[in-house]
């Protein structure tokens, strides 16, 4: 079947119909991207910056339209959608401002007449992107590599085809033809694209299982991959934490984007001295969250993005309850049209439960009591993931010491883990390979070339 229907998760109604691209057409689009690379990569960096800056202006002008499309296709509350577009603008403007600095040739004295390192593009990069942040995930992947001189082919999630088309319009209006392209296709077609000679690298954000498949396919031809595979971030609360600020931070981190965020707080670890006070106040705050229509300005929690996500959350919570967990708030699907799940707090969590072992991609917060600080660190590291973590304490020096002991790509102290264009984003263990954002992310798909000139 070559027709794709976009479903509104708040109403379960069809909000768009799109034609899926087959292998032949996808390869043709990829070939055009490769041909466009010949000219795009040879432009001066200043010329590429001039083109890319226009993307920021396009994003600003279409802010409301983009936020509404995300609300309709994946249930993002519209006010969060606007903030996501604002972040896209910041990312674009930041890399345009910093590109010359980040890509400047580096002179290294090795005793030769001249020796330096330069950073060159490698070709067309395939971006396989997720639905949960349908704009910022693409922008943070595409903008740095476009400025570097690569071309970019987007294969977005089939849950947000309208969002992908909006991005295609914005990028195409700002860049030369075929420098950025979009294919709406199934995963089987994407696999063929990875194997094709037109693709030189793959950027993927999504599940561990799919990331492994992509790495195997790309690895067969020794193609570079950057994999961001999610996480189960610990939110560590020490006995000297500011309870009020910590509770607010925890609610924000766990329930942002309906809990469908890879860097959300997913395991709440609280030392026993303040566990009761923290939990009581946390539960009270969670119960006050407004669940509703993502187009309503007052909505804080929209529906889960699709039926599969809802059913997985239901199964994870059911598993926890069967194994002895207790519900302090929420705990069930809302009895209404749409894929709504109550903001939920669980206690009496054990290591064998799915909510502890797996990534929980929804509005469910498991709270675990640690005996002491060292036990809290042990619990924080008791996961196959290693994306982000946060530590909450008035003693910032202690917080930094604990940060060095936590196995994660990012650790924030007294602050919610977030993505920032100025910092590298990525993790260790099964949270992925490589980095996005910052200079480190910009150089992931570069040929880092050493040039040495010896006097005759």
C-alpha positions as CSV (number, residue, x, y, z in Angstrom):
1,X,0.0,0.0,0.0
2,X,1.6,3.3,-1.1
3,X,-0.7,5.6,0.9
4,X,0.1,6.9,4.4
5,X,-2.5,8.4,6.7
6,X,-1.5,10.8,9.4
7,X,-3.6,10.2,12.6
8,X,-4.4,12.8,15.1
9,X,-3.7,11.1,18.5
10,X,-6.2,13.3,20.3
11,X,-9.1,12.3,18.2
12,X,-7.9,9.2,16.3
13,X,-9.0,10.9,13.1
14,X,-7.1,11.1,9.8
15,X,-5.6,14.5,9.4
16,X,-3.6,13.9,6.2
17,X,-2.9,11.6,3.4
18,X,0.5,11.1,1.8
19,X,2.0,9.0,-1.0
20,X,4.9,6.8,0.1
21,X,8.0,6.7,-2.0
22,X,9.2,3.4,-3.4
23,X,12.8,2.2,-3.6
24,X,13.3,3.4,-7.2
25,X,12.1,6.9,-6.5
26,X,14.0,7.2,-3.2
27,X,17.2,6.2,-5.0
28,X,16.6,8.8,-7.6
29,X,16.1,11.5,-5.0
30,X,19.4,10.3,-3.2
31,X,21.2,10.5,-6.6
32,X,20.1,14.1,-7.0
33,X,21.4,14.9,-3.5
34,X,24.7,13.4,-4.5
35,X,24.9,15.5,-7.7
36,X,24.0,18.6,-5.7
37,X,26.9,17.9,-3.3
38,X,29.4,18.6,-6.1
39,X,28.4,22.3,-6.2
40,X,27.3,22.8,-2.6
41,X,30.5,21.4,-1.1
42,X,32.6,23.7,-3.3
43,X,30.8,26.9,-2.3
44,X,32.7,29.0,0.2
45,X,31.6,28.6,3.8
46,X,30.4,32.2,3.8
47,X,28.2,31.4,0.8
48,X,26.7,28.4,2.5
49,X,26.0,30.5,5.7
50,X,24.2,33.0,3.6
51,X,21.8,30.3,2.4
52,X,21.3,28.6,5.7
53,X,20.5,31.9,7.5
54,X,17.4,32.1,5.5
55,X,16.1,28.9,7.1
56,X,15.9,30.7,10.5
57,X,13.8,33.4,8.9
58,X,11.5,30.8,7.4
59,X,11.1,29.0,10.7
60,X,10.2,32.3,12.4
61,X,7.6,33.1,9.8
62,X,5.9,29.7,10.0
63,X,6.1,29.3,13.8
64,X,2.4,29.0,14.5
65,X,1.8,26.7,11.4
66,X,4.6,24.4,12.5
67,X,3.4,24.2,16.1
68,X,-0.1,23.4,15.0
69,X,1.0,20.6,12.7
70,X,3.0,19.0,15.4
71,X,0.0,19.2,17.7
72,X,-2.2,17.5,15.1
73,X,0.2,14.7,14.2
74,X,1.9,13.7,17.4
75,X,0.0,15.4,20.2
76,X,2.6,18.0,21.3
77,X,0.9,20.8,23.4
78,X,0.9,23.8,21.1
79,X,2.8,26.0,23.5
80,X,5.6,23.4,23.6
81,X,5.5,23.3,19.8
82,X,6.2,27.0,19.6
83,X,9.1,26.6,22.0
84,X,10.5,23.8,19.8
85,X,10.4,26.0,16.7
86,X,12.1,28.8,18.7
87,X,14.9,26.2,19.6
88,X,15.2,25.4,15.9
89,X,15.8,29.1,15.2
90,X,18.4,29.3,17.9
91,X,20.3,26.2,16.6
92,X,20.3,27.6,13.1
93,X,21.5,31.1,14.0
94,X,24.1,29.7,16.5
95,X,25.8,27.4,13.9
96,X,25.7,30.2,11.3
97,X,27.5,32.4,13.8
98,X,30.0,29.8,14.9
99,X,30.6,27.9,11.6
100,X,33.8,29.8,10.6
101,X,35.3,29.3,14.1
102,X,34.4,25.6,14.2
103,X,35.6,24.8,10.7
104,X,38.8,26.9,10.7
105,X,41.9,25.0,9.7
106,X,44.1,24.1,12.7
107,X,47.8,24.7,12.3
108,X,50.0,22.1,14.1
109,X,53.7,22.4,14.4
110,X,55.4,19.1,13.6
111,X,58.7,20.6,12.3
112,X,57.6,20.7,8.7
113,X,57.4,23.8,6.5
114,X,53.7,23.8,7.0
115,X,51.2,21.4,8.6
116,X,47.5,21.8,9.4
117,X,44.2,20.0,9.8
118,X,41.2,20.9,7.6
119,X,37.6,19.8,7.8
120,X,36.0,18.7,4.6
121,X,32.5,17.4,3.7
122,X,32.0,13.8,2.7
123,X,28.8,13.7,0.6
124,X,25.1,13.1,1.3
125,X,24.0,12.2,4.8
126,X,20.8,10.3,5.4
127,X,18.9,11.5,8.5
128,X,16.5,9.0,9.9
129,X,14.6,11.1,12.5
130,X,11.9,10.4,15.2
131,X,8.4,11.9,15.7
132,X,8.8,13.2,19.3
133,X,10.6,16.4,18.4
134,X,9.7,16.5,14.7
135,X,11.5,19.8,14.0
136,X,14.4,20.2,16.4
137,X,15.7,16.7,15.9
138,X,16.0,17.3,12.1
139,X,17.4,20.9,12.5
140,X,20.1,19.9,15.0
141,X,21.1,17.1,12.7
142,X,20.9,18.8,9.3
143,X,22.1,22.4,9.9
144,X,25.7,21.7,11.1
145,X,26.3,19.1,8.4
146,X,24.8,21.4,5.7
147,X,27.1,24.2,6.8
148,X,30.1,21.8,6.7
149,X,29.2,21.2,3.0
150,X,27.4,17.9,3.0
151,X,23.9,17.5,1.5
152,X,21.1,16.0,3.5
153,X,18.4,13.5,2.8
154,X,15.6,13.3,5.4
155,X,13.7,10.1,6.1
156,X,11.3,11.2,8.8
157,X,9.0,9.1,11.0
158,X,5.9,8.0,9.2
159,X,3.9,9.3,12.2
160,X,4.7,12.9,11.2
161,X,4.7,13.2,7.4
162,X,3.1,16.6,7.6
163,X,5.9,17.9,9.7
164,X,8.5,16.5,7.3
165,X,6.8,18.2,4.4
166,X,6.8,21.5,6.3
167,X,10.5,21.2,6.8
168,X,11.0,20.3,3.2
169,X,9.3,23.5,2.1
170,X,11.3,25.6,4.5
171,X,14.7,24.1,3.6
172,X,14.0,24.0,-0.1
173,X,13.0,27.7,-0.1
174,X,16.4,28.6,1.4
175,X,18.9,26.3,-0.3
176,X,19.9,25.4,-3.8
177,X,17.9,22.5,-5.4
178,X,18.4,19.0,-4.0
179,X,20.8,20.2,-1.2
180,X,18.1,19.1,1.2
181,X,15.5,16.5,0.2
182,X,12.8,14.6,1.9
183,X,11.5,11.0,1.3
184,X,8.3,9.7,2.9
185,X,8.9,6.0,3.0
186,X,8.9,2.8,5.0
187,X,11.9,1.4,6.9
188,X,12.6,-1.2,4.2
189,X,13.2,1.6,1.6
190,X,15.5,3.4,4.1
191,X,17.6,0.3,4.4
192,X,18.1,0.3,0.6
193,X,19.1,3.9,0.8
194,X,21.8,3.2,3.5
195,X,23.2,0.5,1.2
196,X,23.3,2.7,-1.9
197,X,26.4,4.4,-3.1
198,X,24.7,7.8,-2.9
199,X,24.7,7.8,0.9
200,X,28.0,8.5,2.8
201,X,26.8,8.6,6.4
202,X,23.7,8.0,8.5
203,X,22.4,10.1,11.5
204,X,19.7,8.2,13.4
205,X,17.6,8.9,16.5
206,X,15.3,6.2,17.8
207,X,15.2,2.8,19.4
208,X,18.2,0.6,20.3
209,X,16.9,-2.3,18.1
210,X,16.5,-0.1,15.0
211,X,19.9,1.6,15.8
212,X,21.6,-1.8,15.8
213,X,20.0,-2.7,12.4
214,X,21.2,0.6,10.9
215,X,24.7,0.2,12.3
216,X,24.9,-3.3,10.8
217,X,23.8,-2.2,7.3
218,X,26.0,0.9,7.3
219,X,28.9,-1.0,8.8
220,X,28.9,-3.5,5.9
221,X,30.2,-0.6,3.7
222,X,32.1,1.1,6.5
223,X,29.8,4.2,6.5
224,X,29.9,6.5,9.4
225,X,26.9,6.5,11.7
226,X,25.8,8.8,14.6
227,X,23.2,7.0,16.8
228,X,21.1,8.6,19.5
229,X,19.2,5.8,21.0
230,X,17.4,7.2,24.0
231,X,17.8,6.7,27.7
232,X,16.6,6.0,31.1
233,X,17.9,9.1,32.9
234,X,18.3,9.0,36.6
235,X,17.0,12.1,38.6
236,X,19.0,11.9,41.8
237,X,17.7,13.8,44.9
238,X,20.1,14.1,47.8
239,X,19.0,14.9,51.4
240,X,20.2,18.6,51.2
241,X,18.2,19.3,48.0
242,X,15.9,22.4,47.8
243,X,12.6,20.4,47.8
244,X,10.5,23.0,46.1
245,X,12.9,23.6,43.2
246,X,13.6,19.9,42.9
247,X,10.0,18.9,42.7
248,X,9.3,21.5,40.0
249,X,12.4,20.3,38.1
250,X,11.3,16.7,38.4
251,X,7.8,17.5,37.1
252,X,9.3,19.5,34.2
253,X,11.8,16.8,33.3
254,X,9.6,13.8,33.6
255,X,6.5,15.2,31.9
256,X,7.9,17.5,29.2
257,X,6.6,16.6,25.8
258,X,4.1,14.1,27.6
259,X,7.1,12.2,28.8
260,X,8.1,11.3,25.3
261,X,11.6,12.6,25.4
262,X,14.8,10.6,25.3
263,X,16.5,12.9,27.9
264,X,13.6,13.1,30.3
265,X,14.0,12.0,33.9
266,X,12.8,8.4,33.8
267,X,14.0,7.0,37.2
268,X,13.5,9.2,40.2
269,X,16.0,8.2,42.9
270,X,15.5,9.9,46.3
271,X,17.6,9.3,49.5
272,X,15.5,8.0,52.3
273,X,15.8,11.1,54.6
274,X,13.6,13.2,52.4
275,X,11.8,10.6,50.4
276,X,8.5,11.0,52.1
277,X,8.4,14.8,51.9
278,X,9.6,14.8,48.3
279,X,7.2,12.1,47.1
280,X,4.2,13.7,48.8
281,X,4.9,17.1,47.2
282,X,5.8,15.5,43.8
283,X,2.5,13.5,43.7
284,X,0.5,16.6,44.6
285,X,2.1,18.5,41.8
286,X,1.6,15.7,39.3
287,X,-2.1,15.4,40.1
288,X,-2.5,19.1,39.2
289,X,-1.2,18.7,35.6
290,X,-3.8,19.5,33.0
291,X,-4.3,16.7,30.4
292,X,-6.2,17.7,27.3
293,X,-6.4,18.8,23.7
294,X,-2.9,19.8,22.5
295,X,-4.4,22.7,20.6
296,X,-5.7,24.2,23.9
297,X,-3.4,26.8,25.4
298,X,-4.0,25.5,29.0
299,X,-3.0,21.9,28.1
300,X,0.2,20.6,29.8
301,X,-0.1,16.9,28.9
302,X,-1.3,15.9,25.4
303,X,-2.0,12.4,24.1
304,X,0.7,9.9,23.5
305,X,1.8,10.1,19.9
306,X,0.3,6.8,18.7
307,X,-1.6,3.7,19.8
308,X,1.5,1.6,20.0
309,X,3.1,4.0,22.5
310,X,-0.1,4.0,24.6
311,X,-0.2,0.2,24.6
312,X,3.4,-0.1,25.6
313,X,3.0,2.3,28.5
314,X,-0.1,0.3,29.7
315,X,1.9,-2.9,29.5
316,X,4.9,-1.4,31.4
317,X,2.7,-0.1,34.2
318,X,0.7,-3.4,34.4
319,X,4.0,-5.3,34.7
320,X,5.1,-3.1,37.6
321,X,1.8,-3.4,39.5
322,X,1.8,-7.2,39.1
323,X,5.3,-7.2,40.6
324,X,4.3,-5.2,43.6
325,X,4.5,-1.5,42.6
326,X,2.0,0.9,44.0
327,X,0.2,3.8,42.2
328,X,0.2,7.1,44.0
329,X,-1.2,9.1,41.1
330,X,-2.7,8.2,37.7
331,X,-2.0,4.7,36.6
332,X,-4.4,4.2,33.7
333,X,-5.6,5.3,30.3
334,X,-8.1,8.1,30.2
335,X,-11.6,6.9,29.2
336,X,-12.0,9.2,26.3
337,X,-11.2,9.4,22.6
338,X,-7.5,9.6,21.8
339,X,-4.3,8.1,23.2
340,X,-4.4,9.8,26.6
341,X,-2.7,8.4,29.7
342,X,-2.9,9.9,33.1
343,X,0.3,11.4,34.6
344,X,1.4,8.6,36.8
345,X,3.7,8.1,39.9
346,X,4.7,4.6,41.0
347,X,6.5,3.5,44.1
348,X,7.8,0.2,45.5
349,X,9.9,-0.2,42.3
350,X,12.1,-3.3,41.9
351,X,15.0,-3.9,39.5
352,X,13.2,-6.6,37.6
353,X,10.3,-4.4,36.6
354,X,10.0,-3.1,33.0
355,X,9.7,0.5,34.2
356,X,13.2,0.2,35.7
357,X,14.9,-1.9,32.9
358,X,13.3,-0.3,29.8
359,X,13.0,3.2,28.5
360,X,9.5,4.5,29.6
361,X,8.4,6.9,26.9
362,X,5.4,8.4,28.4
363,X,4.0,10.3,31.5
364,X,5.0,7.7,34.1
365,X,7.4,8.4,37.0
366,X,8.9,5.5,39.0
367,X,10.2,6.7,42.4
368,X,12.9,4.7,44.1
369,X,14.3,5.2,47.6
370,X,18.1,5.1,48.1
371,X,19.7,4.2,51.4
372,X,22.3,6.8,51.1
373,X,24.4,8.8,48.6
374,X,26.5,5.9,47.4
375,X,23.5,3.7,47.0
376,X,21.9,6.5,44.9
377,X,24.9,6.5,42.6
378,X,24.8,2.7,42.3
379,X,21.1,2.9,41.4
380,X,21.7,5.7,38.9
381,X,24.3,3.5,37.0
382,X,22.1,0.4,37.2
383,X,20.9,0.7,33.6
384,X,21.9,-0.3,30.1
385,X,21.5,3.3,29.0
386,X,23.8,6.3,29.6
387,X,22.3,9.4,28.0
388,X,21.8,12.0,30.7
389,X,21.4,12.4,34.5
390,X,20.7,15.1,37.0
391,X,21.8,15.6,40.6
392,X,19.9,17.8,43.0
393,X,21.9,19.2,46.0
394,X,22.7,22.5,47.7
395,X,26.4,21.3,47.8
396,X,27.5,21.9,44.2
397,X,31.0,20.6,44.8
398,X,29.4,17.3,45.9
399,X,27.2,17.4,42.9
400,X,30.2,17.7,40.6
401,X,31.9,14.8,42.4
402,X,28.8,12.6,41.9
403,X,28.6,13.8,38.3
404,X,32.0,12.3,37.6
405,X,30.8,8.9,39.0
406,X,27.6,8.7,36.9
407,X,27.9,6.8,33.6
408,X,26.2,9.3,31.2
409,X,27.1,11.6,28.3
410,X,25.5,14.6,30.2
411,X,25.1,15.3,33.9
412,X,23.3,18.4,35.1
413,X,23.4,19.7,38.7
414,X,20.3,21.4,40.0
415,X,19.1,21.8,36.4
416,X,16.9,19.7,34.1
417,X,18.8,17.9,31.4
418,X,18.2,19.6,28.1
419,X,19.7,19.9,24.6
420,X,21.7,23.1,23.9
421,X,23.4,23.9,20.6
422,X,26.5,25.0,22.5
423,X,27.0,21.6,24.2
424,X,27.6,18.1,22.8
425,X,24.5,15.9,23.0
426,X,24.8,12.1,23.2
427,X,25.4,9.2,25.5
428,X,27.3,6.1,26.3
429,X,26.4,2.4,26.7
430,X,23.2,1.7,24.7
431,X,22.3,5.3,24.4
432,X,24.3,5.6,21.2
433,X,27.4,6.4,19.3
434,X,28.7,9.9,18.5
435,X,27.5,13.4,19.3
436,X,25.1,16.0,18.0
437,X,25.3,19.8,18.5
438,X,28.4,21.9,19.4
439,X,31.6,21.7,17.4
440,X,31.9,18.0,18.3
441,X,28.6,17.3,16.5
442,X,29.4,19.5,13.6
443,X,32.6,17.4,12.8
444,X,30.9,14.0,13.0
445,X,30.4,13.8,9.2
446,X,33.7,15.6,8.3
447,X,36.8,14.2,6.6
448,X,39.3,15.4,9.2
449,X,42.3,15.8,6.8
450,X,45.9,16.3,7.8
451,X,48.0,18.3,5.3
452,X,51.8,18.4,5.6
453,X,54.1,20.5,3.5
454,X,57.8,19.7,3.7
455,X,60.4,22.1,2.2
456,X,62.4,20.6,-0.7
